Amino acid sequence: MKLFNMDGPLMQGLSKMADLMILNLIALVCCLPVITIGASMTALHYMALKIVRGEEVYIAQGFWKSFKQNFRQATVIWLAQVVVMFVLFMDYYILYRVPEANPSIIVQVLFLATALIALAEFTFIYPVLAKFDNTILRTFRNTFIMAVMQLPKVILMMVLWALPVLIAVFVFQLFPLTILFGLSLPAYGSAFLYNKFFKKMEDHVMERARAEGLLPEDPGSEDEHIFSDEVLATDKTK
């Protein structure tokens, strides 16, 4: 029957679900040491984008390649994220849990704006790190610019990542689903949202590299990063 044809939509869908389940379990295990969360999230987004683009994927092999390749930068970014989250938590505690604080509306608005900016930055930074090769500071800068450019989609990404947490807390019967798909499904949905934008950025970087003669001799080499210290730069001479 065509329904069970290996190239049919049913089998393709089941194969994709199996890939997402395997990807989720690998990412979850790699997050357990805590210090490796940044590298695990980067590798998760790396593989999710490949799945969205319909590329041939070997989940464990591809995940481990990205994990190793981005470990140093991802770990530094993750540690910076932990520090920022701790500072924001302490600010929240002082502002809203200490009766003597009595913060003004302006202070509260500034705190909420800072928290939202930080959340948007850290939601989008691992996909950027997974695809674009830059210094850590430029990765933060480019992520901020990209997040502003894609703000509605970034907000949707934050919603996608909040859903598994809400399900785990309020619908405990569905908790097993968060173990199987709680990381990979939000990553897949996020990759679906930023895929076209990333493709435009990649094409832009490749055009600049081609014009400057900086393309690698072997475009199909193992390193699939897009190399650019000026990802969002435009050629003003044209």
C-alpha positions as CSV (number, residue, x, y, z in Angstrom):
1,M,0.0,0.0,0.0
2,K,1.2,3.5,-0.8
3,L,0.2,4.5,2.7
4,F,3.2,2.5,4.1
5,N,5.6,3.4,1.3
6,M,8.9,4.4,2.7
7,D,8.8,7.6,0.7
8,G,5.2,8.3,1.7
9,P,4.2,11.1,4.1
10,L,3.2,8.7,6.9
11,M,6.6,6.9,7.0
12,Q,8.5,10.1,6.5
13,G,6.5,11.7,9.4
14,L,7.2,8.7,11.7
15,S,10.9,8.8,10.7
16,K,11.0,12.5,11.6
17,M,9.3,11.8,15.0
18,A,11.8,9.0,15.7
19,D,14.7,11.4,14.9
20,L,13.3,14.1,17.2
21,M,12.8,11.6,20.0
22,I,16.4,10.3,19.7
23,L,17.7,13.9,19.4
24,N,15.7,14.8,22.5
25,L,17.1,12.0,24.6
26,I,20.7,12.6,23.6
27,A,20.3,16.4,24.3
28,L,18.7,15.6,27.7
29,V,21.5,13.3,28.8
30,C,24.1,15.8,27.7
31,C,22.4,18.5,29.7
32,L,22.6,16.5,32.9
33,P,26.2,17.6,33.9
34,V,24.7,21.1,33.9
35,I,28.0,22.7,32.8
36,T,27.4,21.2,29.3
37,I,23.9,22.7,28.8
38,G,25.2,25.4,26.4
39,A,27.0,22.9,24.2
40,S,24.0,20.6,24.3
41,M,21.6,23.3,23.3
42,T,23.8,24.4,20.5
43,A,24.1,20.9,19.1
44,L,20.3,20.4,19.5
45,H,19.7,23.5,17.3
46,Y,22.3,22.4,14.8
47,M,20.5,19.1,14.3
48,A,17.0,20.6,14.4
49,L,17.9,22.9,11.5
50,K,19.2,20.0,9.5
51,I,15.9,18.1,10.1
52,V,13.8,21.1,9.1
53,R,15.9,21.5,5.9
54,G,15.4,17.9,5.0
55,E,19.1,17.1,5.0
56,E,20.4,13.6,5.5
57,V,21.0,13.3,9.2
58,Y,22.8,10.9,11.5
59,I,21.5,12.2,14.8
60,A,24.2,11.0,17.3
61,Q,27.1,11.7,14.9
62,G,25.9,15.1,13.9
63,F,25.0,16.1,17.5
64,W,28.4,15.0,18.8
65,K,30.3,16.9,16.0
66,S,28.5,20.2,16.9
67,F,28.8,19.5,20.6
68,K,32.6,19.2,20.4
69,Q,33.0,22.0,17.8
70,N,31.1,24.6,19.9
71,F,31.9,23.4,23.4
72,R,34.2,26.2,24.5
73,Q,32.1,29.1,23.2
74,A,28.8,27.5,24.2
75,T,30.1,26.9,27.8
76,V,31.3,30.5,28.2
77,I,27.9,31.7,26.9
78,W,26.0,29.3,29.2
79,L,28.0,30.5,32.3
80,A,27.3,34.1,31.3
81,Q,23.7,33.2,31.1
82,V,23.7,31.7,34.5
83,V,25.3,34.8,36.0
84,V,22.7,37.0,34.2
85,M,19.8,34.8,35.5
86,F,21.2,34.9,39.0
87,V,21.4,38.7,38.9
88,L,17.9,39.0,37.5
89,F,16.6,36.6,40.2
90,M,18.2,38.7,42.9
91,D,16.8,41.9,41.4
92,Y,13.3,40.3,41.3
93,Y,13.6,39.1,44.9
94,I,14.7,42.6,46.1
95,L,12.0,44.4,44.0
96,Y,9.1,42.2,44.8
97,R,9.9,40.2,47.9
98,V,11.4,42.8,50.1
99,P,8.6,45.0,51.5
100,E,11.0,48.0,52.1
101,A,12.0,48.1,48.4
102,N,8.7,49.7,47.2
103,P,10.0,50.0,43.6
104,S,8.6,52.8,41.3
105,I,6.8,52.0,38.1
106,I,9.8,53.1,36.1
107,V,12.1,50.7,38.0
108,Q,9.7,47.9,37.4
109,V,9.4,48.6,33.7
110,L,13.2,48.8,33.4
111,F,13.5,45.4,35.2
112,L,10.9,43.7,33.0
113,A,12.4,45.2,29.8
114,T,15.9,43.9,30.8
115,A,14.5,40.5,31.7
116,L,12.7,40.2,28.3
117,I,15.8,41.3,26.4
118,A,17.9,38.8,28.2
119,L,15.3,36.1,27.6
120,A,15.2,36.9,23.9
121,E,19.0,37.0,23.6
122,F,19.4,33.6,25.3
123,T,16.6,32.0,23.3
124,F,18.2,33.0,20.0
125,I,21.9,32.8,20.8
126,Y,22.3,29.0,20.6
127,P,20.9,28.8,17.0
128,V,23.2,31.6,16.0
129,L,26.2,29.9,17.6
130,A,25.3,26.6,15.9
131,K,25.4,28.1,12.4
132,F,27.6,31.2,12.4
133,D,31.3,31.3,13.5
134,N,32.2,34.5,15.4
135,T,33.9,35.6,18.6
136,I,31.7,35.3,21.7
137,L,31.2,39.1,21.9
138,R,30.2,39.3,18.2
139,T,27.9,36.3,18.7
140,F,26.1,38.2,21.5
141,R,26.0,41.4,19.3
142,N,24.8,39.6,16.2
143,T,22.2,37.7,18.2
144,F,20.8,40.9,19.6
145,I,20.5,42.5,16.1
146,M,19.0,39.3,14.6
147,A,16.5,39.0,17.5
148,V,15.4,42.6,17.0
149,M,15.0,42.0,13.2
150,Q,13.0,38.8,13.9
151,L,11.2,39.9,17.1
152,P,7.8,38.3,16.4
153,K,9.4,35.0,15.6
154,V,11.7,35.2,18.7
155,I,8.6,35.8,20.8
156,L,7.0,32.7,19.3
157,M,10.2,30.8,20.0
158,M,10.0,31.8,23.7
159,V,6.4,30.5,23.8
160,L,7.5,27.2,22.3
161,W,10.1,26.8,24.9
162,A,7.7,27.7,27.7
163,L,5.1,25.1,26.7
164,P,7.0,22.0,27.9
165,V,7.6,23.7,31.3
166,L,3.9,24.6,31.6
167,I,2.9,21.1,30.6
168,A,5.3,19.5,33.1
169,V,4.0,21.7,35.9
170,F,0.3,21.8,35.2
171,V,-0.5,18.7,33.2
172,F,1.6,16.0,34.9
173,Q,-0.1,13.2,33.0
174,L,1.7,14.5,29.9
175,F,5.1,14.7,31.6
176,P,6.5,11.6,29.8
177,L,6.0,13.5,26.5
178,T,8.3,16.2,27.8
179,I,11.0,13.6,28.4
180,L,10.6,12.4,24.8
181,F,10.1,15.7,23.0
182,G,10.4,18.5,25.5
183,L,13.7,19.8,24.0
184,S,13.7,18.6,20.4
185,L,10.1,19.7,19.5
186,P,10.6,23.4,20.6
187,A,14.0,23.3,18.8
188,Y,12.4,21.9,15.7
189,G,9.6,24.5,15.8
190,S,12.2,27.3,16.4
191,A,14.3,26.1,13.5
192,F,11.2,26.2,11.3
193,L,10.7,29.8,12.3
194,Y,14.3,31.1,11.7
195,N,15.2,28.8,8.8
196,K,14.4,31.3,6.0
197,F,16.1,34.2,7.8
198,F,19.2,32.1,8.4
199,K,19.3,31.1,4.8
200,K,19.3,34.7,3.7
201,M,22.1,35.5,6.2
202,E,24.1,32.5,4.9
203,D,23.6,33.5,1.3
204,H,24.7,37.0,2.2
205,V,27.9,35.8,3.9
206,M,28.7,33.4,1.1
207,E,28.3,36.1,-1.5
208,R,30.7,38.4,0.5
209,A,33.2,35.5,0.9
210,R,33.0,34.6,-2.7
211,A,33.6,38.2,-3.8
212,E,36.6,38.4,-1.5
213,G,38.0,35.0,-2.5
214,L,37.6,33.6,1.1
215,L,35.5,30.5,0.3
216,P,37.1,27.2,1.5
217,E,38.5,25.0,-1.3
218,D,36.1,22.2,-0.1
219,P,32.6,23.7,0.5
220,G,31.4,20.3,1.6
221,S,34.0,19.9,4.4
222,E,33.0,18.8,7.9
223,D,32.9,22.3,9.2
224,E,29.5,23.7,8.2
225,H,29.8,27.0,10.0
226,I,29.3,30.2,8.1
227,F,32.4,32.2,8.8
228,S,32.0,35.9,9.2
229,D,32.9,38.5,11.8
230,E,30.4,40.9,10.2
231,V,27.4,38.7,9.6
232,L,25.0,41.7,9.3
233,A,27.4,44.0,7.4
234,T,26.3,45.4,4.0
235,D,28.5,46.4,1.1
236,K,28.1,50.2,1.1
237,T,30.2,50.5,-2.0
238,K,27.5,49.2,-4.3
